[in-house]
Amino acid sequence: QEACKARGCTWCATDVANAPWCFFPEDSPYGYSLGGNTEKTAKGWRVTLNKRQALSLFGNDISPVVLEVEFQTRDRLRFRLYDPNRQRFEVPLKIDSPGVAADEASYDVEF
């Protein structure tokens, strides 16, 4: 707990299985925030994420990044992160999509 707080992170013990107890706060200078483009698609959503600040945990950060969220079935959500400005390798994994968003879902997505 002390090491978590010393890094400027938030500590929140929980009984929820596999939930992190230590995480970056919402106003952290690390990570990404929603950009101006939030677009509803036939399959779900497409949003643009921009790097928050010049600080980097891992280096070679990409900004902006596009997040595509696909509501494939009632119990299956697919998301894809990619660089909109440069083609990069993607694992050639064929995932059949119904082509439209599921009518009902057992999950919820918030941006």
C-alpha positions in Angstrom: 0.0 0.0 0.0 2.8 2.4 0.9 4.7 1.7 -2.4 1.5 2.3 -4.4 0.8 5.7 -2.8 4.5 6.7 -3.1 4.1 6.3 -6.9 1.2 8.7 -6.8 -1.3 5.9 -7.4 -4.7 5.3 -5.8 -5.0 2.4 -3.4 -8.5 0.8 -3.0 -8.8 -2.6 -1.4 -11.7 -4.6 -2.8 -13.3 -8.0 -2.5 -13.9 -8.2 -6.2 -11.9 -11.1 -7.7 -9.0 -10.1 -9.9 -9.7 -6.3 -9.5 -6.5 -4.2 -9.0 -6.0 -2.6 -5.7 -3.4 -0.1 -7.0 -4.1 2.0 -10.1 -3.5 5.4 -11.6 -6.0 8.1 -10.6 -8.2 9.8 -13.3 -6.0 12.9 -13.3 -2.8 11.0 -13.7 -0.3 12.5 -16.3 0.1 9.0 -17.7 -2.0 7.2 -20.2 -4.6 8.5 -22.7 -7.8 10.5 -22.7 -10.7 10.7 -25.0 -10.1 12.9 -28.0 -12.6 14.9 -30.0 -13.9 12.0 -32.2 -16.4 9.6 -30.7 -18.3 7.9 -33.4 -21.2 5.4 -33.3 -20.7 2.7 -35.8 -23.0 -0.2 -37.1 -21.0 -2.5 -34.8 -20.5 -0.3 -31.8 -18.2 2.7 -31.2 -15.0 4.2 -32.6 -13.1 6.7 -30.4 -9.9 8.6 -30.7 -7.5 8.6 -27.7 -4.7 11.2 -27.2 -1.7 10.8 -25.0 -2.1 12.9 -21.9 1.4 14.3 -21.4 5.0 13.8 -22.5 5.5 11.4 -19.6 6.0 7.8 -20.6 6.2 4.6 -18.7 7.4 2.4 -21.6 8.6 4.7 -24.4 7.7 4.9 -28.1 4.1 5.9 -27.3 1.7 6.5 -30.2 -0.7 9.4 -30.2 -3.4 9.5 -31.3 -4.7 5.9 -31.0 -8.0 4.7 -32.3 -10.2 2.3 -30.2 -12.8 0.4 -32.0 -15.4 -1.4 -29.8 -17.6 -4.1 -31.3 -20.6 -5.5 -29.5 -20.4 -8.9 -31.3 -22.9 -11.0 -29.3 -24.8 -10.9 -26.1 -21.7 -12.2 -24.3 -18.8 -11.2 -26.5 -17.2 -7.7 -26.8 -14.3 -7.2 -29.2 -12.0 -4.2 -29.0 -9.1 -3.1 -31.3 -6.5 -0.4 -30.7 -4.5 0.9 -33.6 -2.4 3.7 -34.9 -4.5 5.6 -37.5 -1.4 7.2 -39.1 0.8 4.3 -39.7 0.2 0.7 -40.7 1.6 -1.8 -38.2 1.6 -5.5 -37.8 -1.6 -7.1 -36.5 -2.0 -10.7 -35.5 -3.8 -12.4 -38.4 -6.6 -13.7 -36.2 -9.8 -14.3 -38.1 -12.8 -13.4 -35.8 -16.2 -13.6 -37.5 -18.3 -10.6 -36.8 -22.1 -10.5 -37.2 -21.6 -7.1 -39.0 -24.0 -5.2 -36.7 -24.1 -4.5 -32.9 -25.8 -7.1 -30.7 -29.4 -6.0 -29.8 -28.9 -6.9 -26.1 -25.6 -7.3 -24.2 -24.8 -8.7 -20.8 -22.1 -6.1 -20.4 -21.9 -2.3 -20.5 -19.2 0.0 -22.0 -18.5 3.6 -20.7 -16.1 6.1 -22.1 
